[in-house]
Amino acid sequence: MKLQLALDLVDIPQAKQLVSEVESYIDIVEIGTPVVINEGLHAVKAIKEAFPNLTVLADLKIMDAGGYEVMKASEAGADIVTVLGVAEDESIKGAVEEAKKQGKEILVDMISVKNLAERAAEVDAMGVDYICVHTGYDLQAVGQNSFEDLRTIKSVVKRAKTAIAGGIKLATLPEVIEASPDLVIVGGGITGQADKQAAAAQMQQLIRQG
């Protein structure tokens, strides 16, 4: 099980500062969609150059032109690129094909997918690397979480690894670990804490204990 840090509300200098504090305790650093919108793929390049030993995920949430967008993210140094599960099959297949060409990985974000089990089985068959259940920011605000969704996709996925994102904090992490995803994605549960290093260290310790 790996720990991914999601960076959403930072610029490039803030991102570098934050990652330098928690680098020892995370496996993957995610350049979140808001950062990509504000800073462009320069943010991916800057973090990959500053932290070459970390896996960098570009959260592009690709909906169309999958092959092209994966190519551009790869050029910027992304190791993993996200595609939306609600995208057309051709877009997901194009993203997977390009990622394989570049030696990169694809994470499919299942945010707002309605027929979760059916769609997870379909995207799994397309050769994606990760399938991620994701309770978005707006649904977290009304108290929803992804634990049940994770169990649903784990019951149907045969090839891909599974991931979970959305409002995970130290208090809810044991429940997440019990559902045993391959990847736990945490944003504010680390970035919003007064002592970010301590929060990341505690989370990594819990994950390693499994």
Buried (B, 14 or more C-beta within 10 A) or exposed (E): BBBBBBBBBBEBEEBBEBBEBBBEBBBBBBBBBBBBEBBEBEBBBBBBEBBEEBBBBBBBBBEEBBBEBBBBBBEBBBBBBBBBBBBEEEBBBBBBBBBBEBEBBBBBBBBEBEEBBEBBBBBBEBBBBBBBBBBBBEBBEEEBBBBEBBBBBBEBBEEBBBBBBBBBBBEEBEEBBEBBBBBBBBBBBBBEBEEBBBBBBBBBEBBEEE
